[in-house]
Amino acid sequence: MKSTRTVAAGIAALAMVGALAACSSGGSDGDGKLELRVATFPPGADQAAYDAFAEQEKQFEKEHPDIDIVGVEYEWTAPTFAAQLAGGSLPDVFTVPFTDSKTLLENGQLMDLTKEIDELGYTDKFNPILLEEVTGSDGKVYGFPRQAYANGLQYNRDLFEQAGLDPDQPPTTWDEVRAAAKTIAEKTGKAGYATMTSNGTGGWQLSAQADSRGAQLQTANDDGTFTSTINNPATKATLQYLHDLRWEDNSMGANFDLDWGSINQEFAAGNIGMYTSGSDVYTALVRDYGMDSGKYGLTVIPLEDGGGVLGGGDIAVVAPTVDDDTKKAAVTWIDWYYMQKLLNQDAAVADAKALAASDQAVGTPVLPVLDQETYLESREWIKDYINVPLDQMTGFTEGIFDQSPVGEFKGQTQPIYALMDNVVQAVLTDRNADIDALLTQLDIDAQALLDQ
């Protein structure tokens, strides 16, 4: 890679997007090429990841010699986005979680890409549930759904074996999860089951489990407003379930301040038997947290009472301040780097080959961005390069297409997740927590956010 620069965070957010029209990124380098700044990895990613990116960068620039790719270390955080936009430090191309995309496009903070997506022929191929995530109330499309996941049950095969459980027969119901968690805790002294609780992730995973039990956490009204319905029997059942694992079974360990990063670290270190998270987390567990791939297991999240599996992911977007030439180059990069490997055999093989050569994960289970037929065909193209232990993930890969995907609720998603964090923490730290009272107040507080 020619140049990798870190996007600084923490600048005070103080400028309006409309005042930034003149702050276009891009421009030419010393060779007269258009310089395109693209997001790469969060700070701290290992060298192998950058080696793989450097190889892909070479491939792209060989095909597009008029564009100079400049990789920028980048990690999306909603609180710093406005400051980075105001300060001109955003990459020209970056990714945004589905949960934040609606707010950004409604605020005019994403580039309209409707024409480009139509011309490339993607509009009719995208999973309609995912396409809706990047479509504004004006009917325009503001990004490319590029990666999606469904929540799954991650489990540590080594702890299963130590507890006398069969790692090739993971739990299929929530009752079986509870029983396995209790056995693991008793036999190994480790947490049989854990859940995220902080930085919005507790709310995210409370949603995932409630959805799996048939919850509807929010309703959309005809006038464009939302009504909070978090206080429902499925959410209550989920909180009671966590309470019982914690206080009756003593199977959740002693750490109740876990977010996405810290629970991954604990799981990779062999301190947690099971937890729920996105099906794509394997890559981070092995690449960033050093997990032994032989100890990893993945199966579908249990469903009951008509529940569905909560999905999510992110979209590739273009900064709203770039000029027309940079926008064109940005779409070319997005199509090449993110999309063509899903549709074109040569591109898929080239991408998989580059990743495998740099010892990066190839074949991690995902929720298909495109239709199932296209997804399965693309897996055949790269089968010779798949290096993840698919035989340890068959519970997920064989079961996910039988599950109904559920999208995250749309109104004030992240702020409400933060409110839900507090409820999860209360249940796990106070044996006598009043779940009914907590849910009543949660709905009141969530509705107050929705009514702003």
Disulfide bonds with the S-S distance in Angstrom:
none
